Amino acid sequence: MPGFDPTMLGPAVVARLREALSTASYTVAGVSQRLGEAAHGALLRNATPAALRATTGGDPLDTMTRLFALQVPVPRRAVDRALPGLLGPLVTGGVLETAGEEVRASIDVRPYGDETHDWWVVSDLTPGLDGSKARIAADHVLGVSPASTSLAQLTVRDPVGSALDLGTGCGVQALHLRQHAARVVATDVNARALAMAALTASLNGVAYDLRAGSLYEPVNGEAYDLITSNPPFVVGPPVPEPLIYRDSGLPGDEVVRRIVTGAPAQLRSGGWCQVLANWAHHADEPWQERVAGWVEPTGCDAWVLQRETADLPTYVEMWLADAGLLGAPGYHSRYDVWMSWFEQQGIEAVGFGWLCLHNAGREAAVVRIEDWPYDIEQPLWPHIADWARRADLLTRLSDQELLETCLRRRPHVVQETRGEPGAADPELIVLRQQAGVRRARRVDTVEAALVGACDGDLGVGQVLDALATLLERDTAELRTRYVPVVRDLVAEGWLDE
């Protein structure tokens, strides 16, 4: 929306705004408590009536919630109470606008946070509240979304010297990165997004280096310990009115390929690149092979999880609705153009998932690509870091060294059995992980006993030898057969050092 200019606010105004937001308890917890569970859930579905009923008291928290989250006009006198002395400067900076004795928000200032921080994120107003028709401007800046929170929980949070937020948008990832990175660079092609990210940073009392430009151009020749990106990954044909936050201008999934293949040149040894992505499922190529063609040449360890697969009608309908085109003139023609382009490209579906690359500095990279639409416990980043450590361990150890290693069953592993009551042996044994990627693995008696016996006191070979004696099996045969199984058990997170 024209008129937004955070440079007109100045540090003193921003500091006073921060104090007013904090004093009013305009935080995630404060708003959630004020609205109540049902009304807050409705607001997450972009439905405001329940929240409007819960915010009629007129105190500063009600005023801020109605002004920004619910996007309704509020009396000038209520704004003066909630934001004392700030109405004039915020109108000048394009945060608020007035019409007679009423005040509206021009942009969104939304509570956000993690386990230890209360933050505020600046973005454009949420379009389509209560089903209203809203065409979105090309330079629209998206606020906090499920995609951005997913990436925040995926990103490895070990302390680092430098981090890059590629395509920062309103600055959500940069906020998180600044908590554990000594230096943060955030880039975007959208000047409006950079302005929003700048106000997000100053409103939260943090600083990062904001740069304009596409992909790695703004950081050419630099190297980072951590790169995160929630890029404009929508897979589709060129569109007449691209939305910068989701349409890259590149064909298909090319923007993701370029981010992935360009990452090694920007990563320090031991560094991570973590990306949210869509990728095309082509009729003549399994998606796993397509994505492997991106990650394998990087020389980095890579763990790719496909979380969802969308059929083409669902995909096109979703993104046309996202652009505010549902029911608009030309909707059907836009739909037909998109579907025809998919047919021409041989695309049968679109996958959504996560790519995590680790510059392990080894010749033999470990690449794991899997489809996992099942339950996952967030935050996942500790499990991603553990996966990288285990991948390095398995690469270093020969089979004999692995047999000599003392492993432990990870604490979140449980066992389930099924069979007739009183039977000597169960018909089915399943191991389940109750944390991270909540895997299930059907195992035989030896695997179950092996996992159960690994408590860190005996080497794997010693455990297998004891099982061979107990089960009257050949010791050498059992070792040979189950060393690859042990490698799988470590790789998947059932066993660890």
N, C-alpha and C positions, 0 to 999 in steps of 0.2 A: 504494500500500500504506500503510495507516495507520501513523502513528508517525514518518514522515519529517518532520524539523523542523531545517533547516540553521541556524536561529538558535541552536540549542543547542550548536553546534560552536565558534563563536568564532574570531576571526582567528588566534590562536596555534595552535589545533588544525588549521585549514585549512592554515596555512603548513607545519606539520610533516607533514601528509599529502602536500602537494605535494613536499616534500623527499624523502619516502620513495618516492613514485612515480618521481621522477626518478632517485634513487640506484639503484633496482632496474632502471633502463632499461625501465620499463613504458611504452614508446612504440610508435608504429606500427612503426618499424623494428625495435625490440627484440623485440616479440612476433612479428612476421613472421619474423625470423631464427630465433627459438627454435622456432617451429612448423615451419618449412620450407614450401616453396611448396605442396605438395599438401595438407598439413594446414590451412594457412591458407586455401586455397581452399575446402576442405570446411567450415570454420567460417563462411565467408561464405555458404554454403548452409544454415547452421543445423545442420550435422552436427558433433558433437563428438568421436566416438571417436578419430580420428587425432590431434586436439589433446590429448586426455587422455593418449595414449601418449607424446606429446612433452614432457609437463610432469610427469614423475614424480620429478624430481631434488630437489624440496623447497626450492630456493633462493627468495628473495623474488620473482623474476620468475615462476617457476612458480606460486607461491602466489597472486599477484595475478591471473594469467591464469586459473587454475582458479576462483578466488573470483568474479571479476566476469564475464569473458567466457564461461566454461564453466558457471558457475552450479552448482558442486558444493560440497558441504561440505568444509572443510579443517580439519586439527587446530588447536586453539587455540595450541599451541606454535609452529606454523608462522606463524600470524598475528602472534604476539608478536615473532617474528624479522623478519617483513616490515614490520610497522607498529608499531615499538616504542613502548609507552606510549600507543597510540591505540585499542586495542580498546574500552576503557570509554567514552571520549567518542564513538566512532563508533556504538556500540550505543545510547547515549543520544540521538544525533542521528538514529537510524533508518537509518543507512547499512549497518550489520551487525546480525545477530542471532545469539544463541548457543543451543545445545541441548546441555547436558552439556559434553563436551570438543570439540565441533565448532562451527564458525562458518560461517554462510552470509551471502551478500550479500542485503540487502533492496532495494537499488537498484544500478544499473550505473554504474561509473566506467570509461569506455572511452577508450583512447588515440585521439587524432585529431591531425591536423596539416596543414600546407601545406608549400610548398617551404622555408620558413625557420623554422617554429615547430613545437614539440611541445606539444600541448594535451591536456586531459582533459575529456570531456563527460559530464555527469551526466544520467541518464535512468532510466526504469523498466527492469527486466530484460527481455531479449528473450523474447517468448512463443514457444512452439512449438518449442523446440530438440529436435532428433532426432525430429520428428513428434509430439511430445507434445500432447495436447489441452489447450488453455488458453483460457478465456474471458477477454476483456480488459475491465478496468474502464473505466467511462465517462471517467474523468479520466486514463487512461493517458498517459504522456509518452513519445513515440517518441524513440529515439536517432538517431544519424547514419544516414541512409538514402540510397539512390541519388538520390532527389529533392532532398534537402538538399545533396548534393555537386554535383549539376548546377547548382543555383541559385548555389552558391558560385563555380563556375567561369564562370557567365554574368555575374555582377555586375561592373559597371564599377568598377575599382579606382583611379581617379584620386583624389588627395587631395581631401577635401571638409570643409566646416565641420560639417555635421550630416547624420545618417543615421537612418532609421526602419526597424526590423525589425518588420513587421506580422504578428503571429502567431508569436512567437519560438519557442514550444515549449521545447526544452532549451537553446536559445541558440546554435546553431551559426552562424547568419548574423551574429548580434551579435558573436561572437568575431572573425569576419573583418572586419566593419565597423569594429571598434574599432582595427584596424591602420592605417586610412587616413582615419578620420573623427574630428574633434576632439570631437564629441559624438554619442552614440548613445542613442536611445530605443527600447526593445523592449516590445511590448505582447502581451497574450494574455488570453483570457477564462477560461483555466484557471488557478486559483490554484496548483495543484500544479506546473504548467509554470513559472510565475513563480518558484516556490521552487527548482525544479531549475536554471533559468537563473541564479538568484542564486548558487547554489553553483558552477555552471560558471564564472561570472565570477570569483568570489573564489578558486577553486582555481587559476585561470590568472593571477591578479594583475592583472585588468582591472576596470573599472567601467563600468556603463551604467545609464541611468535606466529602471527597470522599472515598467510601468503596467498596471493591469487595465482591461479594457474591450474592446468589440467594434469592429472595423473602425477608422474614423478618429475615433471618439468620444473616446478618451483624448488625442488631439492636436488637437482641434478648434481652429481659428484659428492653428495653427502651420504653418510651411513648412520643407521639408527640401530638401537638395541630392540626396539619394538615398533611395529607398524600395525595400525588397525584401520579397517576401512569398511564402511557401510555404503557402498557406491551406488550410483544410479543403475541398477542391474536389470531393469525390466527388459525382457526379451521380446523384440518386436520390430516391425518395419519403421523406416523414418516416418515421423508424424508431422503434420503441418504446424502444430502448436506444442512443441516439446515442453515438458515440465522438467526443470533442471534437476530437481531432487530425485527423479526416478528415471529420466530418459537421457542416456549418455550421448546420443547422436551417432553412436557406433552400431554396426549391424549385429543383431542377435546378442550373443553373450560375449562379444569381443572385448568389452571393457573389463570383464573379470579376467579373461585370459591375459590381457596386458598387465593388469595389476599383479597377477600371480607370476608370470614369466619375468616381469621386471623387478620383482622383489629381491632376488639375490644380490643385485648390484647395489642395493640400498641397505642391506643388512650386515651388521657386524657379526663376527663369529659368536655363536650362541644366541643370536637374535631370533625374534619371532615375527612372523607376518600372519595376521588373523583377519579373515575376510568373510563377510556375509555375501551370499551369491545366489543367483539363478543361473541354471545352465540348461541348454536345449537337449532333449532326447531325440536323436535322429533315427530315422527308420533303418539306416544302413550301418549304425555304429552304436554299440552299447554305451550308455552314459558314462560308465566306469572307465572305458577306454578313452573316451573323449577327455574327461578330466585328468586321467593319468597322463595324457599327452601334454597337458599343461604343467603338471607338478613334477613329473619324473626328470625332465631336462634341467630343472632348477638345481639339482644336486642336494636339495634340502630334504630332511625328513618331512613327511607330510601325513596328516590325518584329516581325511575328508569324510564328513557325515552328511548324507542326504536325509533331511528331516521330513520333507513333504514332496509329493508329486501331484501336479495339477493337470487335469485334462485340458485340452485347448479351449473349449467353450467356457469352462469355469475361469480359466486364466484371463481370457479376453474380457469377460463380463466383469471380473473383479477390478481390472485396471481401468476400464472405461468408467465404471462407477467411481473409482478413486479420483478420476479427473473431473467428476461432476457432470458426466455426459449421459448418464442414465436418463432416458426420456427426453433428451434434448434433440433438436433437429440435427439430422445427419448421423444419429446413433447407429442405425442399421448399416449405413454405408461404411462407417468407420469399422464396425464389426466385420463386415465382409472383406474389407481390405486387409485387415489383420489376419483373418482366417485364411485368405487366399495366399498371403505371404508365407504363412506356416506351411501350406501345401507345397508351394514352390521350393521352399528350403528343405523339404523332407522332414519337418519337425513333427513329432507325434505327441509330445508332452513337454512339460517344463518342470525341472526339479529345483527345489530350494534347499540350501544347506550351508554348511560351514567348512571353510578351508583353513587349516592351521599348518603353517610351514615353520620348521625349526632349522636354522642354519647350524647343524651339528658339527660341521667341519670334518666330516668323514668321507672317504671315497664311496663307501657302500651306504647309500641312503635307504631309509626304511619308509615305505609308502603303504599306508593303510586306507582303503577306500571302501566305505560300507553304507548300506541303506539302513537307517535306523529311525523309523517313524514312531517308535515307542517312547515310553516315559523316560524322562531324564531329570535328575535332581540338579537344580541350580543352586549356587554357582558351580559351573563345570570346570573353571580354570584350574583348580588344584589337581583335578584328575587329568587334565591335558598336560600339565607340567610333569605329573607322575608318569604318564605315558611316554613322554620324551626321555625321561630318565631310564625307564625300563627298556626302551628301544635301544638306547646307548649301551646298557648292560648286556642285552642279548647279542648285540653286534660284537662286543669285545670278547665274549666268552665262547671258547670252543665247546664242543659237546662234553668233553672230559672235564673241563673247568666248570661247566654248568652242573654236572653230576657231583662235583665236590663242593658246590655252593650250598650254604644253609639258607633255605627260603622259609618264609612265613606266610600262612594264610592271612589274607587281608581281613580286617575286623568286620567288614560289612557283608561277608559271604555267609549265606545260610544254605542248608540242604533240605530238600523235600524228597520224600519217597512215596511210592504208590505200589500197592500189592494186596494180595489176599491176607486177611488177618491170620497170624500164626505161620505164614509161609517162611521158609528158611531164607529166601532171598527176595528182595523187592523186584517187581516187574520193571520199575522205572525209577531212576535217580536223577534229580535235577538240582544243579547248583544255581543259586540266584544271588545277584549283587543288589544290595539295598541302598546304594549310593552311586552318584555319578551316572554313567551310562548303565542303566539297570538291566544288565544282561542276564539271560538265562542260558544254561548250557546243560545238555543231556550228557551224562557221563556213565562210564561203566564202573564196576566195583573197584578196580585198581585206581582209577582217577579219583574217585570219591575218597578212598582210603588215603591216597597220596596227599590230597589237599587237606584232609583232616589231620594227618600226622605231621605236616610241615609247621613246626612251631619255632624254628630257628635254632634248634639244638643239634639236629643231624643234617648231614649233607643229603641232597636229593638221591644220590646213588645208594647211600646207607638205608634210606627209607624204602627205596625200590627193592633192595636186597632183602630187607625184613619182610616185605610183602610177598616176595617170591617164595621165601621159606614158609610163610603162613599159608599161602594159597597153593603150595606145592607146584610152583612154576619154575622154569629155567631162569636163573639169575641173569645170564648174559642176554637171553632173548627179551626179558622184561626191560632191561636197560635200553637195548637197541630200539625196541618198539615205542617206549614211552618218553625218550628224550625229545622227539618232536612235539609230543603232547605237552610236555613241561614248558617248552618254548611258547606254545599257544596259551597255556595257562598264565604265564608271566605277561605275555603281550596283551592279553585281554584283561589283566588286572585281578586275577584270582589269587596269584601268588606274587610275592615281592621279597626283596632282600630284607 
